[in-house]
Amino acid sequence: PPCPGGPMAQTDWTRDAIPAEKLGFDCSKAHPAMGNYHHHQNPSAFKLDIEVVSDICNLYDAEGLYAIDVDKHSPLIGFAYDGYPIYGAYGFQNKDGSGSIARIKSGYQLRDITERNTHADGSSVDNGPDIGGDYFLGYFREDYEWIAHEGEDDYLDVHNGRFSITPEYPNGTYAYFATVDDNWNSTYPYVVGPTFYGVKENRKVDTVTEDTEVYDATVTVSDLEFQQLEINIYPNPTVDLIAIQITGLISDDYKIDLIDMNGKLVATTRITIGSTLAYFDVETLYSGNYMIVISNGSNVRSEKVVIGK
């Protein structure tokens, strides 16, 4: 459904991207938006969850950034804007590094409400949409409340983190976790809570002051390697969507053109370094044969696709 008040509207009820944008997530639970391919949640593939809530991996497959292993501490998957590390869904059960490997749990739960007229702290706010239908309980972030779990180290604080002994930090650090339920489906607040534990630096890191070793980044794939790339285009034939996936490690940016049989450029997209997927919405195009042309600036490949209504 549309954002209440329209796109970018400022309201007391914040749409939760995970349920609201689920149809837009790829197999790795990520999507491109505003020029950046990014994750909102635990970055393991939908197909690997105990209960699979999206069949998108059947359309275009991927492995995700990691796979949950209940017998191992989840890997370090990133850093938050306040500088603290972010781990996957499993860690040592206790903060001091003792205990078995356990699922690290969110302290948030859905509120017991029938109307959206207050926040969890009791403050009165403008009424939100009625609960039900498109705006089910859990559609907004303010539908949740944090509950303390005293003495249970495997539950996280209000920021969705805790002090932790981890493989990378044997002396301990504050750390966030990408939280999931017992079916491995993502649970609110997913990574970082509504607030940060530390001081947030709202910017991307584009300069490093420490001494670094500079590598030549001009290496590109050879013509032979390019022709041997595994490129999947599906479904083919199609009626509404064409997905283009390049498997393996992507070391170049790839331009993807959709061209009709008269040689007219219909649409263009890209697969950038670090990504594997692009797609075209072809629902409004005429039926017929089209060409997908893939290039990296020095090499070109083309594949025929059929659009049928």
C-alpha positions in Angstrom: 0.0 0.0 0.0 1.1 3.6 -0.4 2.9 5.4 2.4 0.3 7.2 4.6 0.3 10.9 3.6 2.3 10.1 0.4 6.0 9.5 -0.3 8.4 11.3 2.1 5.5 12.5 4.3 6.5 13.1 8.0 4.1 11.3 10.3 4.0 9.7 13.7 3.8 6.2 12.1 6.9 5.0 10.3 6.4 2.3 7.6 8.6 -0.8 8.3 10.5 -1.6 5.1 10.7 -5.3 5.8 7.0 -6.2 5.4 6.1 -3.2 3.2 8.8 -3.8 0.6 9.1 -7.6 0.8 8.1 -8.0 -2.9 11.0 -5.8 -3.9 13.7 -7.8 -2.1 15.9 -10.2 -4.0 16.9 -13.7 -3.0 19.6 -12.2 -0.7 17.0 -10.1 1.1 18.4 -6.9 -0.4 17.4 -4.4 -3.1 18.7 -1.3 -4.9 17.3 2.1 -4.0 18.6 5.6 -4.5 21.7 4.4 -6.2 22.8 1.9 -3.6 22.3 -1.9 -3.3 21.6 -2.5 0.4 20.2 -4.8 3.1 17.7 -3.9 5.8 17.9 -7.3 7.5 19.7 -10.5 8.1 21.5 -11.0 4.8 21.1 -14.8 4.3 19.1 -16.0 1.3 15.3 -16.5 1.6 15.7 -20.0 0.4 17.8 -21.0 3.4 15.3 -20.1 6.0 13.4 -22.8 7.9 10.1 -21.3 6.8 10.5 -19.7 3.4 8.4 -16.6 3.2 9.4 -15.5 -0.3 9.7 -17.5 -3.5 11.9 -15.0 -5.2 14.9 -17.4 -5.2 12.9 -19.5 -7.7 13.0 -16.7 -10.1 16.7 -15.7 -9.7 18.9 -17.6 -7.3 21.6 -16.2 -4.9 23.5 -17.3 -1.9 23.2 -14.3 0.4 26.1 -12.8 2.3 26.3 -15.8 4.7 24.4 -18.9 5.7 23.2 -19.4 9.3 25.1 -22.2 11.1 23.6 -23.0 14.5 26.9 -24.5 15.6 29.0 -21.5 14.8 29.2 -17.9 15.9 27.8 -15.9 13.0 30.3 -13.8 11.0 31.0 -10.1 11.3 28.8 -8.7 8.5 29.4 -4.9 8.8 29.7 -1.9 11.0 27.0 0.5 12.1 27.2 4.3 11.7 28.3 4.6 15.3 31.3 2.4 14.6 30.2 -0.8 16.4 30.3 -4.1 14.7 27.2 -6.0 13.3 27.1 -9.7 13.5 24.7 -12.3 12.0 21.9 -14.0 13.9 23.9 -16.4 16.2 26.5 -15.8 18.9 27.7 -17.0 22.2 24.7 -17.4 24.6 26.3 -15.3 27.3 27.9 -11.9 27.1 31.1 -13.2 28.6 31.6 -15.7 25.8 30.4 -18.7 27.8 27.6 -21.0 27.0 26.6 -22.7 23.8 26.1 -21.0 20.4 22.6 -19.5 20.5 20.2 -17.5 18.5 20.5 -13.9 19.7 17.0 -12.5 20.1 15.4 -9.2 19.7 13.8 -7.7 22.8 11.0 -6.2 20.8 7.5 -7.6 20.4 4.2 -6.4 18.9 2.2 -4.2 21.2 -1.3 -5.3 22.4 -3.2 -2.5 20.7 -6.4 -2.1 18.7 -5.9 1.5 17.7 -2.9 3.5 16.6 -3.2 6.6 18.8 -0.2 6.3 21.2 3.4 5.3 21.0 4.9 2.6 23.2 6.0 5.1 25.8 2.4 6.3 26.3 2.8 9.6 24.4 -0.3 10.7 22.5 0.2 11.1 18.7 -1.9 11.7 15.7 -4.0 8.6 14.8 -2.4 6.2 12.4 -4.3 4.0 9.9 -6.8 1.5 11.3 -5.2 -1.8 12.2 -6.1 -4.5 9.7 -5.9 -5.2 6.0 -2.9 -3.6 4.3 -2.0 -1.9 7.5 -1.8 -5.0 9.7 -0.2 -4.9 13.2 3.5 -4.8 12.5 3.3 -2.6 9.3 4.7 0.3 11.3 7.8 0.4 13.5 5.8 2.1 16.2 3.6 -1.1 16.5 6.5 -2.6 18.5 7.6 -2.2 22.1 10.8 -3.3 23.8 10.6 -5.6 26.8 13.5 -6.1 29.2 14.7 -9.7 29.7 16.7 -9.5 32.9 19.3 -12.2 33.4 18.8 -13.5 29.8 22.0 -12.6 28.0 20.7 -13.9 24.6 18.1 -11.1 24.5 19.3 -7.7 23.2 18.8 -4.2 24.5 16.7 -1.4 23.2 19.4 -0.7 20.5 19.3 -4.3 19.4 22.8 -4.9 20.7 24.7 -6.0 23.8 28.3 -6.2 25.2 29.7 -9.3 23.6 32.8 -11.5 23.5 33.2 -12.4 19.8 35.8 -14.2 17.7 37.1 -10.8 16.4 36.9 -9.1 19.8 38.1 -11.6 22.4 38.3 -8.8 25.0 34.7 -7.8 24.2 32.9 -5.0 22.5 29.4 -3.6 22.1 27.9 -5.3 19.1 24.6 -5.3 17.1 23.1 -8.5 15.8 20.9 -9.2 12.7 17.9 -10.8 14.6 15.7 -13.6 13.3 13.0 -15.8 14.8 13.2 -19.5 15.3 12.2 -20.0 11.7 15.1 -17.7 10.7 12.8 -15.0 9.4 13.9 -11.5 10.1 12.6 -9.9 13.3 12.2 -6.2 14.3 14.3 -4.1 14.6 16.4 -6.4 12.3 19.8 -4.8 12.8 20.1 -1.5 14.7 17.2 -0.5 16.9 15.3 2.8 16.6 18.3 4.5 18.3 22.1 3.9 18.2 24.1 2.8 21.2 27.0 5.2 20.3 27.3 8.5 18.5 26.0 8.2 14.9 28.0 9.5 12.1 25.5 9.9 9.3 27.8 9.6 6.4 29.6 7.1 4.2 33.3 6.4 4.8 35.1 7.7 1.7 38.5 8.5 3.1 40.8 6.5 5.3 43.5 8.3 7.3 45.6 5.3 8.2 48.4 4.0 6.1 47.0 1.8 3.3 48.3 -0.4 0.5 46.9 0.8 -2.8 46.0 -1.8 -5.4 45.6 -1.2 -9.1 41.9 -1.5 -9.8 42.2 -1.4 -13.6 42.0 -5.2 -14.1 39.0 -6.3 -16.1 37.8 -9.6 -17.4 39.3 -10.8 -20.7 37.2 -11.4 -23.8 37.4 -15.2 -23.1 36.4 -14.8 -19.5 33.6 -12.5 -20.5 32.2 -15.0 -23.1 32.4 -17.7 -20.4 30.5 -15.8 -17.8 27.4 -17.6 -16.6 24.6 -15.3 -17.4 21.0 -16.3 -16.6 18.1 -14.5 -18.2 14.6 -15.6 -17.0 11.8 -16.2 -17.3 12.2 -16.6 -21.1 9.6 -16.4 -22.6 8.1 -13.8 -20.2 5.1 -11.6 -19.9 6.0 -9.0 -17.2 9.5 -9.2 -15.9 13.0 -10.1 -17.2 15.7 -10.9 -14.6 19.4 -10.9 -15.6 21.8 -12.5 -13.3 25.6 -12.9 -13.6 26.8 -15.5 -11.2 30.2 -15.5 -9.5 32.4 -12.6 -8.4 31.6 -9.4 -10.4 34.8 -7.5 -11.1 33.3 -5.0 -13.7 30.3 -2.8 -14.1 28.0 -4.2 -16.8 25.6 -2.2 -18.9 22.4 -4.1 -19.8 20.4 -2.9 -22.8 17.0 -4.1 -23.9 16.6 -3.6 -27.7 13.7 -4.4 -30.0 14.1 -6.1 -33.3 14.1 -2.8 -35.1 17.3 -1.9 -33.3 15.6 0.6 -31.0 16.9 0.9 -27.5 13.9 0.2 -25.2 15.5 0.3 -21.7 18.9 0.3 -20.0 20.0 -0.8 -16.6 23.3 -1.9 -14.9 24.8 -4.6 -12.8 27.5 -2.9 -10.7 30.6 -4.4 -9.0 29.4 -6.3 -5.9 25.9 -7.0 -7.3 24.7 -9.8 -9.5 21.3 -8.9 -10.6 19.3 -6.5 -12.8 15.8 -6.6 -14.2 13.4 -5.0 -16.7 9.7 -4.4 -16.2 8.3 -5.4 -19.6 4.6 -5.5 -18.7 3.8 -2.6 -21.0 5.9 -3.7 -24.0 4.5 -5.2 -27.2 4.8 -9.0 -27.7 7.7 -10.1 -29.8 11.4 -10.9 -29.9 13.9 -8.6 -28.1 17.7 -8.7 -27.5 19.4 -8.3 -24.2 22.8 -6.8 -24.9 25.4 -7.0 -22.0 28.7 -5.1 -22.2 31.5 -4.0 -19.9 33.0 -1.3 -22.1 35.2 -3.6 -24.1 33.2 -6.8 -24.5 29.7 -7.5 -25.7 27.3 -10.4 -25.5 23.7 -10.6 -26.6 20.8 -13.0 -25.9 17.4 -13.2 -27.4 14.3 -13.0 -25.2 10.6 -13.5 -26.1 7.9 -11.3 -24.6 4.4 -12.8 -25.0 1.1 -11.5 -23.7 
